[in-house]
Amino acid sequence: MLVLARHGESAWNAADRFAGWADVALTEAGREEARSTGVRLRANGISPNVTHTSLLARARDSADLILDACGVPDAPVLRTARLNERHYGALQGMPRAEAAERYGAARVARWRRGIDARPPVDADGRAESLSDVRERLRPYVDDELFPALDAGHTVLVVSHGNTLRMLAQLLEGLSDDDASALVVPTGSARVYEAGSGLRRVC
């Protein structure tokens, strides 16, 4: 079984700022969202025995809270940068309203949801499109995720909205339009049964 969970609300989610690779803490509401995810999983008999997270604190801390609520706080955890949120380049840390005012709302919308659209790079020349995120996820899916599922593990993946959007595309065969339109709220989870293929059950 596979569970894809988005981290709980972060301080920059609450402030409507682009977080990207910035290491932003969970709010108390976000901590409660993560705990509630774990409670729901446990109530449905789902007990992860392997967990994968990004390197960012909001995902790591959410994973710890989910596992504790599931009653498996010591489940092994793999942390990988391949599960990090997309790098938002020069937008990182900027309030979304300020970005819309500076660059135009339509352009910012394309950067946020266009599969191949990259925001302006930061001072180090970094920025990612959604397709960039998808490509860095492929080795993770092939080398880490599928082998864990093939071994019979119940895998919990705790990551970020854009990363989970692209991961769902790879796993479900979504079109670019469907993937870019997919909304993954903080504290939400998508559950799949593993067999001859992955089948989403909720």
C-alpha positions in Angstrom: 0.0 0.0 0.0 1.1 3.6 -0.7 0.1 6.8 1.0 1.0 10.2 -0.5 0.5 12.8 2.2 1.1 16.6 1.9 2.7 18.2 5.0 0.6 20.3 7.3 0.2 24.0 6.9 3.5 25.9 7.2 4.0 29.5 8.3 4.4 30.5 4.7 1.3 28.7 3.6 -0.5 30.7 6.2 1.1 33.9 5.0 0.5 33.1 1.3 4.2 33.2 0.4 6.2 31.0 -2.0 8.1 28.6 0.1 10.0 26.3 -2.3 13.2 25.1 -0.8 13.1 27.4 2.2 13.0 25.5 5.5 9.7 26.8 6.9 8.2 25.5 10.2 4.7 24.1 10.6 2.0 26.2 12.2 0.1 24.7 15.1 -2.8 24.2 12.7 -0.4 22.4 10.4 0.8 20.1 13.2 -2.8 19.3 14.0 -3.4 18.5 10.3 -0.6 16.1 10.3 -1.8 14.4 13.5 -5.3 14.1 12.0 -3.8 12.4 8.9 -2.2 9.8 11.1 -5.4 9.3 13.1 -7.4 8.8 9.8 -4.8 6.3 8.6 -4.8 4.3 11.8 -8.7 4.3 11.9 -8.6 2.7 8.4 -6.1 0.1 9.5 -3.2 1.6 7.6 0.2 1.3 9.4 3.2 2.5 7.4 6.4 0.5 7.9 8.5 2.6 5.6 8.4 6.4 5.3 9.9 8.7 2.6 10.1 12.5 3.1 11.9 15.5 1.6 14.8 17.1 3.4 12.6 20.1 4.4 11.5 20.4 8.0 7.8 20.9 7.3 7.7 17.4 5.6 10.0 15.8 8.1 8.0 17.1 11.1 4.7 16.2 9.5 6.0 12.6 8.9 6.9 12.3 12.6 3.5 13.5 13.7 1.7 11.2 11.3 3.7 8.1 12.3 3.2 8.9 16.0 -0.6 9.2 15.5 -0.4 5.9 13.6 1.3 4.2 16.5 4.5 3.5 14.6 6.8 6.3 15.7 10.0 4.2 15.0 9.2 3.3 11.4 12.3 3.7 9.2 12.5 7.0 7.3 14.3 7.8 4.0 14.9 11.5 3.4 15.7 12.6 -0.1 16.0 15.9 -1.9 14.2 14.4 -4.8 11.0 14.8 -2.8 11.7 18.5 -2.0 9.2 21.1 -3.1 9.9 22.8 -6.5 12.5 25.6 -6.3 10.6 28.8 -6.9 13.7 30.8 -8.0 13.3 34.5 -7.5 9.8 34.1 -6.2 10.9 32.1 -3.1 9.8 33.9 0.0 7.8 36.5 -1.9 4.1 37.0 -1.0 1.9 35.8 -3.9 0.1 39.1 -4.0 3.4 40.9 -4.5 4.5 38.5 -7.2 1.2 39.1 -9.1 1.7 42.9 -8.8 5.3 42.8 -9.9 5.0 40.3 -12.8 1.3 40.2 -13.6 -1.2 37.7 -12.3 -1.5 35.7 -15.6 2.3 35.2 -15.8 2.5 34.1 -12.2 -0.4 31.7 -12.8 1.6 30.2 -15.8 4.7 29.8 -13.6 2.6 28.1 -10.9 0.6 25.7 -13.0 2.3 25.5 -16.4 4.1 22.2 -16.7 7.1 23.6 -18.5 7.0 27.3 -17.3 9.9 28.3 -15.0 9.8 31.3 -12.7 12.7 33.8 -12.8 15.9 32.3 -11.5 17.3 33.4 -8.1 20.8 34.8 -7.6 22.3 31.3 -7.9 20.6 30.7 -11.2 18.1 28.2 -9.7 14.4 27.8 -10.5 12.3 24.7 -11.4 9.3 24.1 -13.6 6.8 21.3 -12.8 8.4 19.2 -15.5 11.8 19.7 -13.9 10.3 18.3 -10.7 8.8 15.4 -12.6 12.2 14.5 -14.1 14.0 14.5 -10.7 11.2 12.3 -9.3 11.7 9.5 -12.0 14.9 8.0 -10.4 13.2 8.1 -7.0 10.2 6.3 -8.3 12.2 3.6 -10.1 15.0 3.2 -7.5 13.3 3.7 -4.2 9.5 3.7 -4.3 8.7 0.8 -6.6 11.3 -1.5 -4.9 9.8 -0.8 -1.5 6.3 -1.5 -2.8 7.4 -4.6 -4.6 8.9 -5.8 -1.3 5.5 -5.6 0.3 6.0 -2.5 2.4 3.3 0.0 3.3 5.0 3.2 2.2 4.1 6.7 3.5 5.4 9.5 1.3 5.3 12.9 3.0 6.1 15.7 0.6 4.9 19.0 -0.9 2.0 20.1 -3.2 3.9 20.5 -6.5 6.0 17.4 -5.8 2.9 15.3 -5.0 1.2 16.7 -8.1 4.0 15.4 -10.3 4.3 12.1 -8.4 0.6 11.5 -8.9 1.0 12.1 -12.6 3.8 9.5 -12.8 1.8 7.0 -10.8 -1.6 7.5 -12.3 -0.7 8.4 -15.8 -2.5 11.8 -15.6 -2.3 14.2 -18.5 -0.4 17.4 -18.2 -3.6 19.4 -17.9 -5.0 17.1 -15.2 -1.8 17.1 -13.3 -1.4 20.8 -13.3 -5.0 21.2 -12.2 -4.7 18.7 -9.3 -5.2 20.3 -5.9 -3.4 18.7 -3.0 -4.4 20.5 0.2 -2.1 20.6 3.2 -2.7 17.7 5.5 -4.5 15.6 2.8 -3.6 12.1 1.7 -4.0 9.9 -1.4 -4.1 6.1 -0.8 -3.2 3.5 -3.3 -3.3 -0.3 -3.3 -0.3 -2.0 -4.8 -0.7 -5.2 -6.8 -0.1 -5.8 -10.5 -0.3 -2.0 -10.7 -1.3 0.9 -8.4 -5.0 1.5 -7.8 -6.1 4.7 -6.0 -8.6 3.8 -3.3 -9.0 7.3 -1.7 
